[in-house]
Amino acid sequence: MSYIGNAPISAAFLTDTFSGTGSQTAFTMTVAPANTSSIIVAVTGVLQDPSTYSVSGTTLTFSTAPPSGTSNISVRYLGIPASGVTTTAYRTVTEFTATSGQTSFSTPSYTVGYIDVYRNGVMLGTADFTATTGTTVVLASGATTGDLIRTESFYVSSVLNAIPATAGSINSSYLASGVARANWGAGGVLQVVQGTYSTATTTTSTSYVDTGLTATITPSSASNKVLVSATISLYSYGGGQDSGCKFQLVRGSTNLITPVNNSIYVYNPNSGSEIVVTFPLIYLDSPATTSATIYKLQMSATDSGTVIANVSGNIAVMQLMEIAA
């Protein structure tokens, strides 16, 4: 089937299957659903009303034992509860009745910096007590007999294995096995790199020399491709003779597009004439690497003329796009 844009990605609901015995009413599920409305239960292909069963943790209990059968009970999860969430009291209050001159009080474990101390209902400042051990509070001055010392500690909650909310934190290590970044959309653009060059570069050589226009990209997968697009202006002057110019695309030291029999050629019909031509280029490359890869344009003169790239401040541009395989 054809789609506008990327093809949809689908995944099956997690499902447990059990075999009824005609007498068994309790079954152990893979995960603990939030409630009976979080699962769809079917017995012998017939959907069951949530009022006919209950859940407690990972235990599914039917009010009436399902009939005997092989894999005749299915439980489909409509959502899997978050895991790794620490559930601890957010606020812990402890009260002490002080003895004369008492300064040290043993408290439940706390996180340093997240504890308040009160003396007879008055909150103490940080200079009035020390709380650095995580288990004790020490007053700066001894208490009076019968003083009510109250501590309030606060739990710093956290979710284990949460993806950090920072740029670049989401990568393939957070995806399910087999779901590579490229699978977000085969043919999709994963990254774009651009290079520009505006300095005039001159040659009279019939051998290829660098124009100065380059761009470097590091593919995320060796199976991905790189779409190269570039535009450059070349000036050709014969100085009294017919002349021309040509260019080629190079990856590292490998020629990707090289003219054959001057297939990219500017011919000056009049001796001594000059011409400026803007060359557009687009090429889909398969570098087969995950290392930094440099692309560049080179130029050469044909016959006996002079070639200048980026004459009069013209800007040459190269874009590299990594394309998901």
Buried (B, 14 or more C-beta within 10 A) or exposed (E): EEEEEEEEEEEEEBEBEBEBEEEBBEBEBEBBBBEBEBBBBBBEEEEBEBEEBBBEEEEBEBEEEBEEBEEBBBBBBEEBEEEEEEEEEEEBEBEBEBEEEBBEBEBEEBEEEEBBBBBEEEEBEEEEBBBEEEEEBEBEEEBEEEBEBBBBBBBEEEEEEEEEEEEEEEEEEEEEEEEBBBBEBEEBEBBEBEBBBBEBBBBBEEEBBBBBBBBEBEBBBEEBBBBBBBBBBBBBBBEEEBBBBBBBBBBEEEEBBBEEEEEBBBBBEEEEBBBBBEBEBEBEBBBEBEEEBBBBBBBBBBBEBBBBBBBEEBEBBBBBBBBBB
